[in-house]
Amino acid sequence: MSKRPLAAVAIAAALAVGAAACGGTTKNSSGDDAKSAATSGAKANPNAPLKKGLKLAFLPKQVNNPYETIVDNAGIDGAKEFGGTAKEVGPSDASASSQISYINTLIQQRMDSILIAANDPNAVCGPLKQAMSRKIKVVSYDSDASKDCRDVFINQASSEEIGRSEIKLMSELIGGKGKIAILSATANATNQNTWIEFMKDELKKPEYSGIQLVKVAYGDDDDQKSFQQTQGLLQAYPDLKGIIAPTTVGIAAAARYIDGSKYKGKVAVSGLGTPNQMRKFVKDGTVAKFELWDPKNLGYLASYAAAALASGQITGAEGEKFKAGKLGERTIGKDGEVILGPPTVFDKSNIDNYNF
């Protein structure tokens, strides 16, 4: 679970494809500047009813990621509660530009809202701005797009809280000393990179002076590559004491490798995973503890935020409030961020209480 330099060719491709989307069917096109056209003069009406028949589209990092599937399916179910319809579309790989063509298609399909877990914060900006200029509301979730390319960001938990808690948990598992590595998703994943920066900052504290971060590896949210990266880390650093994988694909792959190797019981694996995928490894002692939030609630909250935007209840400004069904009232924070809540730590004592 992601995510920063971006190649010029990727920027050019994003802008070129975004410009191409200007032709064809549009949704109430008005003005040239996307962000100002979408929000200039907009005023929230918190008492406005949620519109019926809203069309939402979830665009995950990749459609074959089990975690993203849980998030999106919950959002699709949530849309039914307020009389809307939602679908999931997206690429099978998590490369920086893989989502662009899908955004352009959704613009032509006249969606009311596009909800995106961005593979790259900047590569998707051009086409997202085109969507916003046509009054399509843009909600980023899980992994943020650049702030000027979306209306709100539904963050699973405070990025700082996630990053720092990962180090605290690993320190506990390895007794505060030893070499550790991070197994991330893609090198340009917004969420992973933000969490990793907070991990590095946490490691600067005196209480972690005995811990050395030797490498950040990237498994590209691909199971086999993540498995191979784990193997490579232990070949390069045979005295490694722990691996933090802040991605559900990565932590499962790392645990699977450790489980079948001589390193079981010697190398701690932690990070972000779902209870169902990690249950076996927790019960057989490969993994002692890991973290995550409820991904169903993340998708559900994103769906209601999209509906509130499309209905005019909110504009994305700090301090605005909206009702998110069973999750209750939520408040938009700085930079349009809405935080779901703190992560949960899973271990043998509680993992059977969860089923996702």
C-alpha positions in Angstrom: 0.0 0.0 0.0 2.3 3.9 -2.1 2.8 5.8 -3.0 9.7 12.5 -6.5 11.0 13.4 -9.8 9.0 12.9 -12.9 10.4 12.4 -16.4 9.7 15.2 -18.8 8.2 12.7 -21.3 5.6 11.6 -18.7 4.5 15.3 -18.2 4.3 15.8 -21.9 2.2 12.6 -22.4 -0.1 13.7 -19.6 -0.7 17.1 -21.1 -1.0 15.8 -24.6 -3.6 13.2 -23.7 -5.4 15.7 -21.5 -5.6 18.2 -24.3 -6.9 15.6 -26.6 -9.8 15.0 -24.2 -11.1 18.6 -24.9 -12.8 17.3 -28.1 -15.8 15.0 -28.1 -18.6 14.9 -25.6 -18.0 17.1 -22.5 -19.9 17.8 -19.3 -21.1 21.4 -19.2 -17.8 22.8 -20.4 -17.1 26.4 -19.2 -13.8 28.3 -19.1 -10.2 27.4 -19.7 -8.6 27.2 -16.3 -9.7 24.0 -14.8 -9.5 24.7 -11.1 -10.9 28.2 -11.2 -13.7 27.1 -13.6 -14.7 24.3 -11.3 -14.6 26.3 -8.0 -14.6 30.0 -8.8 -17.5 31.6 -7.0 -18.7 28.2 -5.8 -20.5 28.4 -2.5 -21.3 25.4 -0.3 -24.9 24.7 0.7 -24.7 22.2 3.5 -28.5 21.9 3.5 -28.8 20.9 -0.1 -30.1 17.3 -0.6 -27.9 14.7 -2.1 -28.8 14.4 -5.8 -30.3 11.2 -7.0 -28.8 9.3 -9.9 -25.2 10.5 -9.5 -22.7 8.6 -11.5 -19.4 7.9 -9.8 -16.3 6.1 -11.1 -13.5 4.7 -8.9 -10.1 4.6 -10.6 -7.6 2.6 -8.4 -3.9 2.3 -8.8 -4.5 -1.0 -10.4 -7.6 -3.2 -10.7 -5.9 -6.5 -9.6 -4.8 -5.2 -6.2 -7.0 -7.0 -3.5 -6.8 -4.0 -1.1 -8.0 -1.5 -3.8 -10.8 -3.9 -4.7 -12.1 -3.9 -1.1 -12.0 -0.1 -1.0 -13.7 0.4 -4.3 -16.5 -2.2 -3.8 -17.4 -0.6 -0.5 -17.6 2.8 -2.3 -19.8 1.2 -5.0 -22.1 -0.2 -2.3 -22.1 3.2 -0.5 -23.3 5.0 -3.6 -26.4 2.8 -3.7 -27.4 4.2 -0.3 -27.9 7.7 -1.7 -29.5 6.6 -5.0 -26.3 6.8 -7.1 -24.4 4.3 -9.2 -20.7 3.7 -9.2 -18.2 1.5 -11.0 -14.5 0.6 -10.9 -12.3 1.0 -13.9 -8.5 1.1 -14.2 -5.2 -0.3 -15.4 -3.6 -3.6 -14.5 -0.3 -2.0 -13.8 0.6 0.8 -11.4 2.9 2.9 -13.7 2.8 6.7 -13.6 0.8 7.3 -16.7 -1.4 4.2 -16.8 -4.5 6.0 -15.4 -4.6 8.8 -18.0 -6.6 7.1 -20.7 -9.2 6.0 -18.2 -9.7 9.6 -16.9 -10.2 10.8 -20.5 -12.8 8.1 -21.1 -14.6 9.0 -17.9 -14.7 12.6 -19.0 -16.4 11.6 -22.2 -18.8 9.4 -20.3 -20.0 12.5 -18.4 -19.4 11.2 -14.9 -20.5 13.3 -11.9 -17.4 12.4 -10.0 -14.1 10.7 -10.6 -12.5 9.1 -7.5 -8.8 8.3 -8.0 -6.0 6.6 -6.0 -3.2 8.3 -7.9 -0.2 6.3 -9.1 1.7 9.6 -9.5 0.6 13.0 -8.1 1.5 14.9 -11.2 1.1 12.6 -14.2 -2.7 12.6 -13.8 -3.0 16.3 -13.3 -3.6 17.4 -16.9 -6.6 15.2 -17.5 -8.0 15.7 -14.0 -8.0 19.4 -14.6 -9.9 18.9 -17.8 -12.4 16.9 -15.8 -12.8 19.7 -13.2 -13.2 22.3 -16.0 -16.3 20.3 -17.1 -17.7 20.4 -13.5 -16.8 16.8 -12.8 -15.9 16.6 -9.1 -12.5 14.9 -8.4 -11.9 13.0 -5.1 -8.5 11.4 -4.5 -8.3 8.6 -2.0 -5.6 6.4 -0.5 -2.9 8.1 -2.7 -3.3 11.8 -3.3 -3.0 13.7 -6.6 -1.5 17.2 -6.6 -3.8 19.6 -4.6 -4.8 21.7 -7.6 -6.0 18.6 -9.5 -8.7 17.5 -7.1 -11.4 18.8 -4.8 -10.8 16.7 -1.7 -8.4 14.0 -0.6 -9.8 11.1 1.6 -6.8 10.1 3.6 -6.9 6.7 5.4 -5.1 8.1 8.4 -2.7 10.9 9.2 0.3 10.4 7.0 2.6 11.4 9.9 0.8 9.0 12.2 1.3 6.1 9.8 4.9 6.8 9.1 6.0 7.3 12.7 3.9 4.4 14.0 5.6 2.0 11.6 9.0 2.8 13.0 7.8 2.6 16.6 6.3 -0.8 15.9 9.4 -2.1 14.2 11.6 -0.8 17.0 9.5 -2.8 19.4 9.8 -5.9 17.3 13.6 -5.8 17.0 14.4 -4.6 20.4 15.5 -1.1 19.3 18.6 -2.2 17.4 19.6 -3.6 14.0 19.5 -3.0 10.3 16.1 -2.5 8.7 14.8 -2.1 5.1 11.6 -0.7 3.6 9.8 -2.6 0.8 7.6 0.0 -0.9 5.3 -0.1 -3.9 6.3 2.1 -6.8 9.0 4.8 -6.6 6.5 7.5 -7.4 3.6 6.4 -5.2 2.4 9.5 -3.3 1.2 7.8 -0.1 4.2 5.5 0.4 6.7 8.3 -0.3 5.0 10.5 2.3 5.0 7.7 4.9 8.6 6.9 4.2 9.7 10.5 4.7 8.0 10.4 8.2 9.7 7.1 8.9 13.1 8.6 8.1 12.4 11.6 10.3 11.2 9.4 13.1 14.5 7.4 12.9 16.4 10.7 13.7 15.2 10.6 17.2 17.7 9.5 19.9 15.6 6.5 20.9 16.2 4.9 17.5 20.0 5.5 17.3 20.5 1.7 17.3 18.4 1.3 14.2 19.9 1.7 10.7 17.8 2.0 7.6 20.0 0.3 4.9 17.7 0.4 1.8 14.3 1.4 0.4 13.4 -1.3 -2.2 10.4 -1.1 -4.7 8.2 -4.1 -5.6 5.9 -2.0 -7.7 2.9 -3.5 -6.0 3.5 -6.7 -7.9 3.5 -9.9 -5.8 6.3 -11.7 -7.6 8.6 -8.6 -7.8 8.0 -7.9 -4.1 8.9 -11.5 -3.3 12.1 -11.2 -5.3 12.9 -7.8 -3.8 12.6 -9.4 -0.3 15.0 -12.2 -1.4 17.4 -9.6 -2.8 17.4 -7.6 0.4 18.4 -10.6 2.5 21.1 -11.6 0.0 22.5 -8.1 0.2 22.0 -7.7 4.0 22.1 -11.2 5.6 22.2 -9.5 9.0 18.9 -7.6 8.4 16.6 -7.5 11.4 13.4 -6.2 10.0 11.5 -5.3 6.9 8.7 -2.6 6.8 6.3 -3.0 3.9 3.8 -0.1 3.8 1.8 -1.9 1.0 -0.6 -4.8 1.3 1.0 -6.5 -1.7 4.5 -6.0 -0.4 3.9 -7.2 3.2 2.2 -10.4 2.0 5.0 -11.2 -0.4 7.7 -10.4 2.2 6.0 -12.6 4.8 5.6 -15.4 2.3 9.3 -15.4 1.5 10.4 -15.2 5.2 7.9 -18.0 6.1 9.7 -20.4 3.8 13.2 -19.4 4.5 15.9 -19.8 7.1 15.1 -16.2 8.2 11.8 -17.1 9.8 11.9 -16.0 13.5 15.1 -14.0 12.8 13.7 -11.2 10.6 10.7 -9.2 11.7 8.1 -8.3 9.0 5.6 -5.5 9.6 3.8 -2.8 7.6 0.4 -2.4 6.2 -1.8 -5.4 5.4 -5.3 -6.8 5.6 -6.2 -9.3 8.3 -7.4 -12.0 5.8 -4.1 -12.0 3.8 -1.9 -11.9 6.9 -3.8 -14.2 9.2 -1.8 -17.3 8.3 1.5 -15.5 8.9 0.4 -14.1 12.2 -0.7 -17.4 13.5 2.4 -19.3 12.4 4.7 -16.7 14.0 6.2 -15.2 10.8 4.6 -11.8 11.5 4.0 -10.6 15.1 2.2 -7.3 14.4 1.1 -5.1 11.5 -1.2 -2.2 10.9 -4.1 -1.0 8.7 -7.3 0.9 8.7 -10.6 -0.5 7.6 -10.5 -0.2 3.8 -14.2 -0.6 3.4 -14.7 2.6 5.4 -12.2 4.4 3.2 -14.2 3.6 0.0 -17.5 4.4 1.7 -16.3 7.8 3.0 -14.9 8.7 -0.5 -18.2 7.8 -2.1 -20.2 10.1 0.3 -17.6 12.9 -0.2 -18.0 12.7 -3.9 -21.8 12.9 -3.5 -21.6 15.9 -1.2 -19.4 17.7 -3.8 -21.6 16.8 -6.7 -24.7 18.0 -4.8 -23.2 21.3 -3.8 -23.1 20.5 0.0 -19.3 21.2 0.0 -16.7 22.7 -2.3 -13.6 21.3 -0.6 -12.8 24.3 1.5 -11.3 23.9 5.0 -13.9 23.7 7.7 -16.8 22.5 5.6 -18.8 19.6 7.0 -20.8 16.8 5.4 -22.6 13.7 6.5 -21.1 10.4 5.5 -23.9 7.9 6.1 -23.0 5.4 8.9 -19.6 7.1 9.5 -21.4 10.3 10.7 -20.4 13.9 10.1 -16.9 14.7 8.7 -15.0 17.9 8.5 -12.7 19.0 5.7 -9.2 19.9 7.0 -6.3 21.8 5.5 -5.7 21.4 1.8 -9.0 19.6 1.3 -8.0 16.6 3.4 -10.5 14.4 5.2 -9.0 11.8 7.5 -10.7 8.5 8.1 -9.1 7.8 11.4 -6.1 6.1 13.2 -4.8 2.7 12.0 -5.4 -0.5 14.0 -2.6 -2.8 15.1 -3.3 -6.4 14.4 -1.8 -9.4 16.2 -2.7 -12.9 17.5 -5.0 -11.4 20.1 -7.4 -9.6 17.8 -6.9 -10.7 14.2 -9.8 -13.1 14.2 -12.1 -10.3 15.1 -11.7 -8.9 11.6 -12.8 -10.2 8.2 -11.5 -8.2 5.3 
